[in-house]
Amino acid sequence: MDMLARWLVQQPLHILLVAAAFFAAWGLVRATPLGKVPRANALRVPAFAWLAYAGWEWLVHVFSPGADIRVDLLLIWPVVGLATLWGLVRLLAAAVSR
């Protein structure tokens, strides 16, 4: 957990990289025959969740760079984590049902 925190907290560009990876994966899936399945669009949910988290982290980094205690992450990380898990499971379900 410490490694994850070091990589994500106060690092909006790292988070933006994860969002870009989800947007790229969403584009790749849309370019395949799997893109015709309605559930294949599920990767846009984690992509936008990570993008919103990157924006939030940038705001925190700019306006309160010395923030030691980040209670906001107790809400943000589970939401982003569940959005990511939901998108991946939904894409897997689309691939299996095809």
N, C-alpha and C positions, 0 to 999 in steps of 0.2 A: 504494500500500500504506500510505503514511503517513496518508492521509486516512481509510482504513478503520480503522487503528489508533486515530486520534484519536476516531473516532465510536464505537468499540466498547470499547476498553480503559478500565477504571474507569468505565464508563457502563452500569450494569445496567438502567436504565430504557430506554435506547436498544435494548438487546438484547431486553428484554421487549416493546417495540413491534414488533420483527420477529417475535417468537413470536406475538404477538396477531394480526398480519397473516396468518400461516400458519394459525392457528386459525380466523380469519374466512374465509379462502379455503377451508379444509376444510369449514366449515359451508355455504358457498355452493355448493360442488361437490356436497355431499350433498343439497342442496335441488333440484338439477337432475336431469333424467333420467340424466345421467352418473353420479350417485351410486349407481345400481343396479349399476354395473360394479365388481367386486371391487377392481380396481386403483385406483379413485378414492379409496380410503382412504389412499393413499400420502402425502398431505399431512400426516397426523398424525405421521409420523416426523420430518420437519424441524421441525414445530411443537414437539414434545416435546424435540428436540435443542436448539433455541434456548431453550426454557424452562429446561432444565437448565443451559445455558451462562449464562443470566441469573442463576440461583441461585448458580452458582459465582462469577461475577463480583461479585455482591453480597457473598458471603463474603470474597472477597479484598479488596474495597473496605472492608469493615468491620474485618476483623482484621489486615490489613497494608496500610494506605493508602499507604505510601511505597514499595511494591514497584516497583523500577526495572526489574529484569530478570525477565521473565515467560517462563520456560522452559515452563510449563504450556500456553501458547498454541501451542507447536509441535505439541502433540498435539490440543488442543481445536479449533483452527481447521480442520485437515484433516478431522476427524471431522464437525464441523458442516457444513462445505462439502460433503463427500461425501453426507451425509444430505439436504442441501438439493437437490443435483443429482439424487440418486436419486429423491427424491419428485417433482421436476418432470418428469423423464424418464418416470417411471412414469405420471404423470397424462397427459402428452402421448401416451404409448402407449395409454392407455385411451381418450382422445378420438379417436385415429386409428382404433383397432380398432372403434369404435362405428359 
